[in-house]
Amino acid sequence: RENMPLTGKLLVCSNHVTMGDPIYLGCAIPKRQLHYMAKAELFENKLIGGFLKSLGAFPISRGTGGAQGMFPEGTRSKTGELLNPKMGMVMLAYKTHCTILPVAIVGEGGKPPKVFKKMVINIGKPIRFEDMGLTEDSGMIYRRVSRNIFAEVQKLREEGLDIMKNRWKE
């Protein structure tokens, strides 16, 4: 938690392994209100939509250039392994000149975490806009920076697996 900036523009970029990820991140990062992009279809049910809004989520239609701003993989990983990141997170960082905070959510054995089971939420060091190498509005640069940021998420995931092995030996 000490890596979480308490002020300034920030884009939290995490792997996406369960539908509970926004809740887990909200609990792990309690000092700031996070806002989440979520696919518009989730808001069609008034009960679910209301709950999502209470978590800070807002609807966005897929394919409109921003659906991956929060969970750059664009969909949940069923295995817990990282998927390829989309460019939306970096494009958003370029447009807003914000800092990116890499985060990895890790369940036991590297699988997606289950409710009420042990998990690690590993928060990395903030990556300032000035340090990302976003020199121009270019798909090639967005792809390169997206891969670099997700390499940080992968390192955090591996550290999370090590933490689980060392702390929770059975």
PATIMAR-610707 format. One record per residue (C-alpha): x, y, z; residue in three letters. Coordinates in steps of 0.5 Angstrom, whole numbers. Example, Ala and Ser with C-alpha at 12.3 -4.5 7.8 and 13.67 -1.06 7.14 Angstrom:
2
{{25, -9, 16}, 'ALA'}
{{27, -2, 14}, 'SER'}
END
This chain:
170
{{0, 0, 0}, 'ARG'}
{{6, 5, 1}, 'GLU'}
{{7, 5, -7}, 'ASN'}
{{0, 8, -7}, 'MET'}
{{0, 15, -9}, 'PRO'}
{{-5, 19, -5}, 'LEU'}
{{-6, 25, -10}, 'THR'}
{{-6, 26, -17}, 'GLY'}
{{-8, 23, -23}, 'LYS'}
{{-7, 16, -23}, 'LEU'}
{{-9, 10, -27}, 'LEU'}
{{-9, 3, -23}, 'VAL'}
{{-7, -2, -28}, 'CYS'}
{{-9, -9, -26}, 'SER'}
{{-9, -16, -29}, 'ASN'}
{{-16, -19, -29}, 'HIS'}
{{-18, -25, -26}, 'VAL'}
{{-25, -25, -23}, 'THR'}
{{-31, -21, -23}, 'MET'}
{{-29, -19, -15}, 'GLY'}
{{-23, -15, -18}, 'ASP'}
{{-26, -8, -17}, 'PRO'}
{{-28, -10, -10}, 'ILE'}
{{-21, -13, -8}, 'TYR'}
{{-18, -7, -11}, 'LEU'}
{{-22, -2, -7}, 'GLY'}
{{-20, -6, 0}, 'CYS'}
{{-13, -6, -2}, 'ALA'}
{{-13, 1, -4}, 'ILE'}
{{-18, 4, 1}, 'PRO'}
{{-15, 11, 1}, 'LYS'}
{{-17, 13, -6}, 'ARG'}
{{-24, 12, -9}, 'GLN'}
{{-23, 8, -15}, 'LEU'}
{{-27, 9, -22}, 'HIS'}
{{-28, 3, -26}, 'TYR'}
{{-30, 2, -33}, 'MET'}
{{-34, -4, -34}, 'ALA'}
{{-38, -6, -40}, 'LYS'}
{{-45, -3, -41}, 'ALA'}
{{-48, -10, -41}, 'GLU'}
{{-47, -10, -34}, 'LEU'}
{{-51, -4, -32}, 'PHE'}
{{-58, -7, -36}, 'GLU'}
{{-60, -10, -29}, 'ASN'}
{{-62, -5, -25}, 'LYS'}
{{-59, -9, -18}, 'LEU'}
{{-53, -10, -21}, 'ILE'}
{{-52, -4, -24}, 'GLY'}
{{-53, 0, -18}, 'GLY'}
{{-48, -4, -14}, 'PHE'}
{{-43, -3, -19}, 'LEU'}
{{-44, 5, -19}, 'LYS'}
{{-43, 4, -12}, 'SER'}
{{-36, 1, -13}, 'LEU'}
{{-35, 7, -17}, 'GLY'}
{{-36, 4, -24}, 'ALA'}
{{-39, 7, -30}, 'PHE'}
{{-41, 4, -37}, 'PRO'}
{{-37, 4, -43}, 'ILE'}
{{-39, 0, -50}, 'SER'}
{{-34, -4, -52}, 'ARG'}
{{-30, -2, -58}, 'GLY'}
{{-31, 5, -57}, 'THR'}
{{-23, 6, -55}, 'GLY'}
{{-23, 6, -47}, 'GLY'}
{{-26, -1, -45}, 'ALA'}
{{-19, -3, -43}, 'GLN'}
{{-17, 3, -38}, 'GLY'}
{{-18, -1, -32}, 'MET'}
{{-16, -8, -33}, 'PHE'}
{{-12, -8, -40}, 'PRO'}
{{-13, -15, -42}, 'GLU'}
{{-20, -13, -43}, 'GLY'}
{{-23, -20, -40}, 'THR'}
{{-22, -24, -35}, 'ARG'}
{{-16, -29, -35}, 'SER'}
{{-20, -36, -33}, 'LYS'}
{{-13, -39, -31}, 'THR'}
{{-10, -34, -27}, 'GLY'}
{{-4, -33, -33}, 'GLU'}
{{-3, -26, -36}, 'LEU'}
{{-7, -25, -42}, 'LEU'}
{{-4, -20, -47}, 'ASN'}
{{-5, -12, -45}, 'PRO'}
{{-9, -8, -50}, 'LYS'}
{{-7, -1, -52}, 'MET'}
{{-13, 3, -48}, 'GLY'}
{{-9, 4, -42}, 'MET'}
{{-3, 7, -45}, 'VAL'}
{{-7, 11, -50}, 'MET'}
{{-11, 14, -44}, 'LEU'}
{{-5, 15, -40}, 'ALA'}
{{-2, 19, -46}, 'TYR'}
{{-8, 23, -47}, 'LYS'}
{{-9, 25, -39}, 'THR'}
{{-1, 25, -37}, 'HIS'}
{{-3, 21, -31}, 'CYS'}
{{1, 16, -27}, 'THR'}
{{0, 9, -28}, 'ILE'}
{{0, 4, -22}, 'LEU'}
{{1, -3, -24}, 'PRO'}
{{-2, -8, -19}, 'VAL'}
{{-3, -16, -19}, 'ALA'}
{{-8, -20, -16}, 'ILE'}
{{-6, -27, -15}, 'VAL'}
{{-10, -33, -12}, 'GLY'}
{{-7, -39, -9}, 'GLU'}
{{-3, -43, -14}, 'GLY'}
{{-3, -38, -19}, 'GLY'}
{{-10, -39, -20}, 'LYS'}
{{-16, -34, -20}, 'PRO'}
{{-17, -32, -13}, 'PRO'}
{{-24, -35, -10}, 'LYS'}
{{-28, -32, -5}, 'VAL'}
{{-26, -32, 3}, 'PHE'}
{{-19, -36, 0}, 'LYS'}
{{-12, -33, 1}, 'LYS'}
{{-10, -28, -4}, 'MET'}
{{-4, -23, -5}, 'VAL'}
{{-5, -16, -8}, 'ILE'}
{{1, -14, -10}, 'ASN'}
{{2, -6, -11}, 'ILE'}
{{8, -4, -15}, 'GLY'}
{{12, 3, -16}, 'LYS'}
{{8, 8, -19}, 'PRO'}
{{10, 9, -26}, 'ILE'}
{{10, 17, -28}, 'ARG'}
{{8, 19, -35}, 'PHE'}
{{15, 23, -36}, 'GLU'}
{{18, 16, -35}, 'ASP'}
{{14, 12, -40}, 'MET'}
{{17, 14, -46}, 'GLY'}
{{10, 16, -49}, 'LEU'}
{{13, 21, -54}, 'THR'}
{{8, 21, -59}, 'GLU'}
{{1, 19, -61}, 'ASP'}
{{3, 12, -64}, 'SER'}
{{0, 5, -64}, 'GLY'}
{{7, 3, -64}, 'MET'}
{{9, 7, -58}, 'ILE'}
{{3, 5, -54}, 'TYR'}
{{4, -3, -56}, 'ARG'}
{{11, -2, -53}, 'ARG'}
{{9, 2, -47}, 'VAL'}
{{3, -3, -46}, 'SER'}
{{8, -9, -46}, 'ARG'}
{{13, -6, -41}, 'ASN'}
{{8, -4, -36}, 'ILE'}
{{5, -11, -36}, 'PHE'}
{{12, -14, -36}, 'ALA'}
{{12, -10, -29}, 'GLU'}
{{5, -13, -27}, 'VAL'}
{{8, -20, -29}, 'GLN'}
{{14, -19, -24}, 'LYS'}
{{9, -17, -19}, 'LEU'}
{{5, -23, -20}, 'ARG'}
{{11, -28, -19}, 'GLU'}
{{13, -24, -13}, 'GLU'}
{{6, -25, -10}, 'GLY'}
{{7, -33, -12}, 'LEU'}
{{13, -33, -8}, 'ASP'}
{{10, -29, -2}, 'ILE'}
{{4, -34, -2}, 'MET'}
{{9, -40, -2}, 'LYS'}
{{14, -37, 4}, 'ASN'}
{{8, -35, 8}, 'ARG'}
{{3, -40, 7}, 'TRP'}
{{6, -46, 7}, 'LYS'}
{{2, -52, 8}, 'GLU'}
END
